[in-house]
Amino acid sequence: MLLLFIAMSLTNAQQAQHDRTELAMYRRLQDDQARIADIWHPSAKLVTDMRKARACYARFHLYTVPNCEVDLSQMDRDIGEVELAQGQDQ
């Protein structure tokens, strides 16, 4: 009985961690989407990477991938490159 309780506690702790990670990922996607919306003509690569990151987020929500750091980081790099290029144009 005690072992079952411990196993359930670990499951609850793991679920809570997953929920926190998912919320952080959702907020990051929303922030990046707002940054992309401020770009006059986002590149096709940036739009594609945003779609990949959203798809990864959906897979994370369904517990089919452990994380989406690669896709989110790629999108952040693309946004940074665009913002850097825009800053040099001014």
C-alpha angles and dihedrals in degrees: 000000000000090000091054090051091051091049091051091049091054090049091051091048091049091048091050090051091049091050092050091049091048092051092049090049091049092051091048091051091049092050091048091047090054090050091050091049088059092057112096097217112005113205121251089245091056092049091047092049090050090054091049091051092049091048090050090050089054090050090049089051088054092048094242097121128039095222144341101222094124094054094042093048092050091052091049091051091051092049090048092052092050093047091048091051091048091051091053091051092059 
